[in-house]
């Protein structure tokens, strides 16, 4: 049986992002979530875009952000 896992992109806002250091912390935290393949952080808009397998939920992304000290809106 060959299962394909669709890649999705979830975008959240993290109001606490203020600098490149924040972006680095977020990339590291979300990069540790199994199934996440790419993380982009826009400091100016405070948006975090996460490319991930379809089995990764928005809640898992929000939880990882929360553990890193950032909220996901």
N, C-alpha and C positions, 0 to 999 in steps of 0.2 A: 504494500500500500504506500503510495507516494502522496504525502500531504504537502500542499503549498501554503506558506504562511504569508498572507498579504501584508505589505508594508503600508502603514498609516502614518499620518502626521497629526499631532495634537499640539495646539497652540494655547498657552495660558499666559496670563499677566501676573507678574510678580512685582508688586508695588515697591518692595524694599530694595530693588536693584538700583544702585547708585554709581557703580564704577566697574572697571574691568576686573577687579578682584572678585566682585560679586559674581560676574559672569563666569570666571574660572571655577569658583566654588560650585556653582550650579551645574556647569558642564561635568565636573568631576562626580558630583552626587548622582546626576541622572545617568551618566555613563556607566555607573555601577549597577544599574537596574538591568537584569537579564532581559534581552529582547530589544533594548534600545540600541539603535545603530548610529544615530547622529543627533547632536544637540546644537542649536544655534540660539544665541542670546543677543537681543538688541537692547543695549543699555538705554538708548534714547527713548524708545517706546515702552521699555520694561516688559517686552514680549519674549517668551521662551517657546521655541518651536522644537518639537521632539519627533524624530522619525523612529518608528518602532514597529515590531511585529504586532499583528492583530490581537495577540493574546495579552498584550500589555494594556491595562486599563488607565483611564484618566485618573482614577483614584490612586493607583500605584505611583503615577507621576507626581500627583499632589503630595502623597505621603513622603516621597523621596525629597521633594522640595522642603516640606515641613521639617524633616529631620535635619536638613542643611540650614534651617533658620529662615526660610522664605515661605510666604503664603502663595497659594495659587488661586487666582480669581478667574 
